[in-house]
């Protein structure tokens, strides 16, 4: 019987962050593009933590990356891979390259290298180090530590066919014999990335265009090992609204900062997808649509500009389009992330009833919480000057008279409005003159949902209790 060959995914992408800090917005977009392309093609996306910088890599930063990806809803396939743990494999490849003649040992000291470069500068030549050990007899080598260098071609050109940047060419005379293994035997970033991508079966490398020069050097390593070079897609970096390189003042924050500002994950996915990729003129789309539409040919060559106003607008659209139960779940996850008290069953029920009105006005979960504060707080309220003034605009006796009238009525927003309107007319007041102090008595604020909607959501018992407490405090 003939064995069934293993199924090889058509596309394997990877996201390979360094755990030296939070998952910043540029890294999140790279992860999103890699994830979308893998999901679009039926392939897989792998996660590799490039933790070879032991002085700066921390478990906390690694966990922050995991948390950021999970919040964004970007799941990876299989277990996350530690680059540091694969150092023996990287060294093995370097020594295999020596055996192939595509790498060599170099005993040049730091002082010798710097002297070579100074001489080159003085003579007007590029300070590109040319090791005397490239073609030297190894028998003449000293008994001392050495580095392993790539035997890069000196003539011709190295060409990278990039999906985004097009054909990019480097003259080989401008590329040096880069170090693969340091004198302590540890691998360099350039070697580790190539070995890991090859061993992981990566077919498509999507990353920022600040890595474009690396692509030339890494291509030489692939060729030196006789390995297939993956498809490269180097995307322009994100800029601020002013066209300058994205900084913290523009929004170059960790993903958790956007979570803490109350943006929905689906809104962030939508917005990040539009930073450098397009599908016609579509601005608002679901994640399912993005997966269906995403391809590499519509990645732009111009730097995208981060714009908080556009992000907020998209976030508002996603909130309005979201199912009320889904929004409630996101709200509870947000409260938990902020280490705020969980909702009671009564509060959950009330917020769910209020959600149609809340989400029409909100652009973030923080704004929903703010507008739902009448549900989340209990009297006595901490009132600002405007609220205190509004409450004092009618005497407590008037509020008490209205409360008495409300005790035995149908508790529906439309009926409550009719009763309060009739009461105001009987007292010789406009509706606003009684509705605003009523609002403050119920919520402690001058701005909220419609006062009658708020009364219906709170229910008869809670509304009357708040009114009674307010009357008692003012008497």
JOTACOR-V15446 format. One line per field, one symbol per residue. ss: DSSP state (H for helix, E for strand, L for the rest). burial: 1 if it has 16 or more other C-alpha atoms within 10 Angstrom, else 0. A space follows every 50 residues. Layout:
BEGIN
ss->???
burial->???
END
This chain:
BEGIN
ss->LLLLLLLLLLLEEEELLLLLLLLEHHHHHHHHHHHHHHHHHLLEEEEEEL LLLLLLLLHHHHHHHHHHHHHHLLLLLLLLEELHHHHHHHHHHHHHHHHH LLEEEELLLHHHHHHHHHHHHHLLLLLLLLLLLLLLLHHHLLLLLLEEEE LLLLLLEEEEEELLLEEEEEEHHHLLLLEEELLLLLELHHHHHHHHHHHL LLLEEEEEHHHHHHHHHHHHHHHHHLLLLLEEEEELLEELLLLLELLLLL LLLEHHHHHHLLLLHHHHHHHHHHLLELLLLLLLLLHHHHHHHLLHHHEL LLLEELLHHHHHHHHHHHHHHLLHHHHHHHHHHHHHHLLLLLLLHHHHHH HHHHHHHHHHHLLLHHHHHHHLHHHHLLLLLLLLHHHHHHHLLLLHHHHH HHHHHHLLLLLLHHHHHHHHHHHHHHLLLLHHHHHHHHHHHHHLLLLLLL HHHHHHHHHHHHHHHHHHHHHHHHL
burial->00000000001111111111111111111111111111111011111111 11000011001101111110110111000011110010011011101100 01111110000000011000000000111010110000000000011111 11100001110111100000010011111110101111111111111100 11111111100100111111110100001111111111110000010001 11111111100111111111111111111000011010011001110011 10111110001111111111000100110111011000000010001101 11111011100111111111111111000010100011011001010011 01100100001010011011101100000000011111111111110110 1111111101001101110110000
END
